């Protein structure tokens, strides 16, 4: 039986959920359901959507929102906070290392071929020192819970993790609709995130930049699924939201085309994949990107956040070694453990996986977004057999994990409060110093029993509270 | 500000104005067709001409309300339709979300797929409501601008786009309707002329303004022309619109420390409007004047694009 975060074993409401329970009792399920409709209208009008063009139906969809907050106590958060910062620091140290001397490989801890033959490894980055030594400026760490004290990391996101706009908007909408709920509860605020992000980005401006560097957010454009978030962040930071066509490179400096003529750009928070930043370096066939951008970056004319090649640290094959990285670079004990993981690349472990596949969750090493995975206990015998064939054909492409007893959080049902599986993504900012707002995005699998929380597959979101106790 | 942003704002403002003007034209057409006498039935044809869609329906054929509703309200493939204008205004706004206030964006975004839900029959049944809805969207947007938008250059481009579109719509209406305003028809306002004149005023939301400015009484064509061309208080007059364009272009010139061809064109037009008397325009020919002003307006739009590096 999964851990239900709202109550303890004797079905008594845990202290951190006391206020939420009182509120549910006071307002009533029926009235809450009516308010939920209101919330959806507001989301739609504001335009908090993700874009799905070319599939038919509504091209700009809402992510389902659940009204009941997910709550962490102050003590729980303090552990998470230390664990998240520790992990973000180790991941950045790892990226620096693999593009320099590769000490962790020389020490025999991480196998060299997992790094150097990895598609996410960019040889163009070898020997380059990004400002401040930071590669991943926004680290999103996906955390699950399996019990009262059991937090585990499911996945790291070192490139451009998305979803932070939901963290901010979910809180905003809860405060707008239920001010009374925040009157009596001390919920730690998250609204400093845009300021923290801007401060972080300014801190990593190139050494030659002026004292108040110009920061921009680079988006692929309105048809990108996360376009709303790109515009939202640019707006809250008060910086320009640019598309590749707005930028050009001249003598290793980056300029944006403005009504005043060209304006110098110092820091680019890019929400575009490595492959598409610069057709001269990465994808000659691509019409996207800014020709010469990578050259300007290497010459110190501009900072790209995250650094190209930062994805080497969030690869699923590398994930296994993060606890080792923490010991190796920081000489500390990992505060947040990994989910136990078998690598099919190793014959012994592969045999174990194939033997127990109907009990395991198997994933593609390079996959993301919940696609291309097998949830053994929920799959048919034929599906398991087909997946096993895929693993045998290319074992190095797969990993497997036990089916986790993911915790459940209270969700508003039609007639009652129900438990649904959740995960949690905090956003750790890394500049000259680290910043972490107390909160993050809670994703929830709204279908009963489902473990998949991805918005592309029917997941929803809810406000996440860290109590200031 | 990014040149692309300025360009998007400029066109967003134009499309919003165009959607509203087209809605008013449809309203005018409807008004005319319910008047007595067969002569007004051809009114839909002139609505098509004003919107530049004359070529879409064979000249031999009578234009019906159903044609207008399809072509000018619902048709997504006709770039001049209200639906196209509203979709493009929203798309322009969405591409520059950061340059809009939350309220401005909500005005563009609220119920943005509404027109998809109608076919010609159901749209005709609900025509008054739909026309009102279009006008309300435009008003809500302008209201959000009024009290929420920073008076920065984005605001200047927005105002210039809006004023330019309004000027153009007034000119296009005059271009199509000039013959009802010619001096020789001024003698006695027969039934037809009266209706024609008031229809022009209604299409530009100018009926009440006319009475206030000219102290009530009879309609006369040169007064109508005077109101729509030279009056400096009426917000859809050429004079007023160019005054606004000039003022915002000057603000941009000040902020940027440079002027361009657009500034010269706007000043020239303004000087001409200031020095003219209503009678002069009639003597030299209203139609020639209007056609020349249309050419200048189009040129100005191109010059603004050049001066501010639109692509």
HADDOCK unambig.tbl for C-alpha pairs under 7 A between the chains (distance, minus, plus):
assign (segid A and resid 45 and name CA) (segid B and resid 106 and name CA) 5.63 0.50 0.50
assign (segid A and resid 45 and name CA) (segid B and resid 109 and name CA) 6.10 0.50 0.50
assign (segid A and resid 45 and name CA) (segid B and resid 110 and name CA) 5.15 0.50 0.50
assign (segid A and resid 46 and name CA) (segid B and resid 106 and name CA) 5.63 0.50 0.50
assign (segid A and resid 47 and name CA) (segid B and resid 109 and name CA) 6.95 0.50 0.50
assign (segid A and resid 222 and name CA) (segid B and resid 94 and name CA) 6.84 0.50 0.50
assign (segid A and resid 222 and name CA) (segid B and resid 95 and name CA) 5.80 0.50 0.50
assign (segid A and resid 231 and name CA) (segid B and resid 97 and name CA) 5.99 0.50 0.50
assign (segid A and resid 231 and name CA) (segid B and resid 98 and name CA) 5.79 0.50 0.50
assign (segid A and resid 234 and name CA) (segid B and resid 98 and name CA) 6.68 0.50 0.50
assign (segid A and resid 235 and name CA) (segid B and resid 98 and name CA) 4.90 0.50 0.50
assign (segid A and resid 241 and name CA) (segid B and resid 98 and name CA) 6.96 0.50 0.50
assign (segid A and resid 257 and name CA) (segid B and resid 2 and name CA) 5.75 0.50 0.50
assign (segid A and resid 257 and name CA) (segid B and resid 3 and name CA) 5.94 0.50 0.50
assign (segid A and resid 258 and name CA) (segid B and resid 1 and name CA) 5.17 0.50 0.50
assign (segid A and resid 258 and name CA) (segid B and resid 2 and name CA) 3.91 0.50 0.50
assign (segid A and resid 258 and name CA) (segid B and resid 3 and name CA) 4.50 0.50 0.50
assign (segid A and resid 259 and name CA) (segid B and resid 1 and name CA) 5.76 0.50 0.50
assign (segid A and resid 259 and name CA) (segid B and resid 2 and name CA) 5.98 0.50 0.50
assign (segid A and resid 259 and name CA) (segid B and resid 3 and name CA) 4.83 0.50 0.50
assign (segid A and resid 259 and name CA) (segid B and resid 308 and name CA) 4.74 0.50 0.50
assign (segid A and resid 259 and name CA) (segid B and resid 309 and name CA) 6.13 0.50 0.50
assign (segid A and resid 260 and name CA) (segid B and resid 256 and name CA) 6.21 0.50 0.50
